[in-house]
Amino acid sequence: MNMKKGYVLSLSLFVGLFCVAPLALGQIKNPSNYNDFPALLGGLADKIGMLLASLGAIMIVIAGIFYLLSAGVPERVNTAKKALMYAVGGIIVGSTAVAISTWVQQVAQGNDVNTIINQIASWAGTFVSALGGIMFIVAGMIYLLAGGDPTKIKMAKTALIYAVAGIAIGLLATTIVGIIRTAAGF
């Protein structure tokens, strides 16, 4: 028990002398380019979001490799599907983190609500359009790999319709928000 108290005391002394005291005395210079706390949080969220989105893209490639190597074994196919779902989730979370941090920075800078709503609509439109483009490619791959199977061909056509609808909605996102704002009287 004595040794444990000595360890805690020395750790507390180290933290107090070398970590807290210089901060309290203001002797540690700012190692980043951020001068206030909201900017620091925004920068941190941007970096974490970019990291998650990048890892998600890498995981999509890994999920594709899992699919290629599954050889039709249901357990391996399920593992590939789970990896793909987690990758897409990572990309969505990473992209959302960047969008939220941008939104918080805009609010902190005092921009009006209309400007913030337009920026969110623009970002969401870009995201939905990109997702629609990816789904367009996936639908084409499903169609090419259908091998004459009517179920897969129907699934590919349905995915293609949704992809085109997603691209159209993404391209019209800012216009749709403007129409809704005008109708609501904002």
C-alpha positions in Angstrom: 0.0 0.0 0.0 2.9 2.4 0.8 4.3 1.9 -2.7 1.0 2.8 -4.3 0.8 6.0 -2.3 4.3 6.9 -3.4 3.5 6.3 -7.0 0.4 8.5 -6.8 2.3 11.2 -5.0 5.1 11.2 -7.6 2.7 11.2 -10.5 0.7 14.1 -9.0 3.9 16.0 -8.4 5.0 15.4 -12.0 1.7 16.6 -13.5 1.6 19.6 -11.1 5.1 20.8 -11.8 5.5 20.1 -15.5 2.0 20.2 -16.9 -0.3 22.5 -14.8 2.2 25.1 -13.5 3.5 26.2 -17.0 -0.1 26.5 -18.2 -1.1 28.5 -15.2 1.9 30.8 -15.5 1.4 31.2 -19.3 4.8 30.0 -20.3 3.8 27.4 -22.9 3.3 29.0 -26.3 0.4 28.1 -28.5 1.7 25.2 -30.8 -1.3 25.5 -33.1 -2.7 28.2 -35.3 -5.9 28.4 -33.3 -6.4 31.4 -31.1 -9.7 30.6 -29.5 -11.5 27.5 -28.3 -14.2 27.3 -31.0 -11.6 27.4 -33.7 -9.6 24.7 -31.9 -12.7 22.4 -31.7 -13.6 23.1 -35.3 -10.1 22.3 -36.5 -10.1 19.1 -34.4 -13.4 18.1 -35.7 -12.2 18.7 -39.3 -9.1 16.6 -38.8 -11.0 13.8 -37.2 -13.7 13.9 -39.8 -11.1 13.8 -42.6 -9.4 10.9 -40.9 -12.7 8.9 -40.6 -13.7 9.6 -44.2 -10.3 8.5 -45.4 -10.3 5.4 -43.3 -13.9 4.7 -44.7 -12.6 4.9 -48.2 -9.8 2.5 -47.4 -12.3 0.1 -45.7 -14.4 0.2 -48.9 -11.4 -1.2 -50.8 -10.8 -3.8 -48.1 -14.5 -4.8 -48.2 -14.2 -5.2 -52.0 -11.2 -7.5 -51.5 -13.3 -9.5 -48.9 -16.0 -9.9 -51.5 -13.6 -11.0 -54.2 -12.0 -13.5 -51.8 -15.3 -14.8 -50.3 -15.8 -17.4 -53.1 -19.5 -17.5 -52.4 -19.1 -18.7 -48.8 -22.0 -17.0 -46.9 -20.0 -16.3 -43.8 -17.3 -14.5 -45.8 -19.9 -12.6 -47.8 -21.5 -11.4 -44.6 -18.1 -10.3 -43.3 -17.6 -8.3 -46.5 -21.1 -6.8 -46.2 -20.4 -5.7 -42.6 -17.1 -4.2 -43.5 -18.8 -2.3 -46.3 -21.5 -1.0 -44.0 -19.0 0.1 -41.4 -17.0 1.8 -44.1 -20.0 3.7 -45.4 -20.9 4.6 -41.8 -17.4 5.9 -41.2 -17.6 8.1 -44.3 -21.0 9.4 -43.3 -19.8 10.2 -39.7 -16.6 11.8 -40.9 -18.4 13.9 -43.5 -21.0 14.9 -41.0 -18.4 15.9 -38.4 -16.8 18.2 -40.9 -20.2 19.7 -41.8 -21.2 20.2 -38.2 -17.9 21.8 -37.3 -18.3 24.2 -40.2 -21.8 25.0 -39.1 -20.7 25.6 -35.5 -17.9 27.9 -36.8 -20.4 29.8 -38.9 -22.7 30.3 -35.9 -19.8 31.3 -33.7 -18.8 34.0 -36.3 -22.2 35.5 -36.1 -23.5 34.6 -39.7 -27.2 34.9 -40.2 -29.5 31.9 -40.3 -30.2 32.2 -44.0 -26.5 32.0 -44.9 -26.0 29.0 -42.6 -29.0 27.2 -44.1 -27.8 27.9 -47.7 -24.3 26.5 -46.8 -25.9 23.3 -45.2 -28.1 22.8 -48.2 -25.1 23.2 -50.5 -23.0 20.7 -48.6 -25.9 18.3 -48.3 -26.6 18.6 -52.1 -23.0 17.9 -52.9 -23.0 14.9 -50.6 -26.2 13.5 -52.0 -25.1 14.0 -55.6 -21.8 12.2 -54.9 -23.6 9.4 -53.2 -26.0 9.2 -56.2 -23.0 9.0 -58.5 -21.5 6.1 -56.5 -24.9 4.4 -56.6 -25.1 4.9 -60.4 -21.8 3.1 -60.7 -22.9 0.3 -58.4 -26.1 -0.1 -60.3 -24.2 -0.4 -63.5 -21.9 -3.0 -61.9 -24.9 -5.0 -60.7 -26.4 -4.9 -64.2 -23.2 -6.0 -65.8 -22.7 -8.9 -63.3 -26.4 -10.0 -63.4 -25.7 -12.7 -65.9 -29.3 -12.6 -67.2 -30.8 -13.1 -63.8 -34.2 -11.2 -63.9 -34.1 -10.5 -60.1 -30.6 -8.9 -60.3 -31.5 -6.9 -63.5 -34.7 -5.5 -61.7 -32.6 -4.7 -58.7 -30.0 -2.8 -60.9 -32.8 -0.9 -62.6 -34.3 0.1 -59.3 -30.9 1.2 -58.0 -30.3 3.2 -61.2 -33.7 5.0 -60.8 -32.8 5.9 -57.1 -29.4 7.0 -58.1 -30.7 9.4 -60.8 -33.3 10.7 -58.3 -30.5 11.2 -55.7 -28.4 13.1 -58.2 -31.3 15.3 -59.2 -32.2 16.1 -55.6 -28.6 16.8 -54.8 -28.3 19.2 -57.7 -31.6 20.9 -56.8 -30.9 21.0 -53.0 -30.3 24.7 -52.7 -33.3 25.5 -55.0 -35.5 23.2 -52.9 -34.5 24.9 -49.7 -35.1 28.3 -51.3 -38.6 27.3 -52.3 -39.4 26.0 -48.9 -38.0 29.2 -47.2 -40.1 31.3 -49.5 -43.2 29.3 -48.9 -42.7 29.4 -45.1 -42.0 33.2 -45.3 -38.4 33.3 -44.2 
